[in-house]
């Protein structure tokens, strides 16, 4: 199995058409079809089902599609790292969208102290970056709890409370903080990533909240809040997304999320990773 075959395979899967994939790859259709047949023969599986509208992935094809992304990312990362040997060091780091503000001051300081280092940044949710770390695609990552930490080493960069985000026209929104009991009778929007953490905090106080909506997109949830439909609960670092809304800190010790550095367990960090950790954890 060759890397170019994986690239061809993913292009066909993305376009749903061998002809369109061939056009984007600047090659003719017959050699592209031949490469896919070779790949299917080597793996002894059918990767695509042919339909009158194009092609769709089989179950085996879907599995290879997911794995191929990681393999190609790893290959590109390795190529960059090798090509930079003797020239520039490369720090391969994962960063989640809600931790950028926390980690950037450390990156700026590190970069000033280490002008010989270039960066390869992978953006993604915590769980995706966790997998990238285990697969060796990145060297270190910035993530947020809750997260299982059995298979990684970790260190805390920052801890922050949750906030209640509401329509500013509500009269109680002038106070700076709230407790969970004050939210029991409000319809709530919960960011699915923190659903268990939030619900556990309510239940620990024998409180039953009214969950109006579960969501995966904080930006979208703010639109619901602006319409006065519900109060959202987010980590405090998401406050910049809530312009024009009332944000109140939840004064609850159990409702705290931590921003962590994680790196592979049982493996000594490379020199560039150690230098970055020294800046972050001093």
Secondary structure as GFF3:
##gff-version 3
##sequence-region A 1 282
A	DSSP	alpha_helix	3	15	.	.	.	ID=ss1
A	DSSP	alpha_helix	18	24	.	.	.	ID=ss2
A	DSSP	alpha_helix	29	43	.	.	.	ID=ss3
A	DSSP	beta_strand	48	51	.	.	.	ID=ss4
A	DSSP	beta_strand	54	57	.	.	.	ID=ss5
A	DSSP	alpha_helix	59	83	.	.	.	ID=ss6
A	DSSP	beta_strand	89	95	.	.	.	ID=ss7
A	DSSP	alpha_helix	100	113	.	.	.	ID=ss8
A	DSSP	beta_strand	117	123	.	.	.	ID=ss9
A	DSSP	alpha_helix	126	135	.	.	.	ID=ss10
A	DSSP	beta_strand	140	144	.	.	.	ID=ss11
A	DSSP	beta_strand	152	166	.	.	.	ID=ss12
A	DSSP	three_ten_helix	171	174	.	.	.	ID=ss13
A	DSSP	beta_strand	177	178	.	.	.	ID=ss14
A	DSSP	three_ten_helix	180	183	.	.	.	ID=ss15
A	DSSP	beta_strand	187	191	.	.	.	ID=ss16
A	DSSP	three_ten_helix	192	194	.	.	.	ID=ss17
A	DSSP	alpha_helix	195	204	.	.	.	ID=ss18
A	DSSP	beta_strand	210	215	.	.	.	ID=ss19
A	DSSP	alpha_helix	218	226	.	.	.	ID=ss20
A	DSSP	beta_strand	231	235	.	.	.	ID=ss21
A	DSSP	three_ten_helix	236	242	.	.	.	ID=ss22
A	DSSP	beta_strand	246	250	.	.	.	ID=ss23
A	DSSP	beta_strand	256	264	.	.	.	ID=ss24
A	DSSP	alpha_helix	271	280	.	.	.	ID=ss25
###
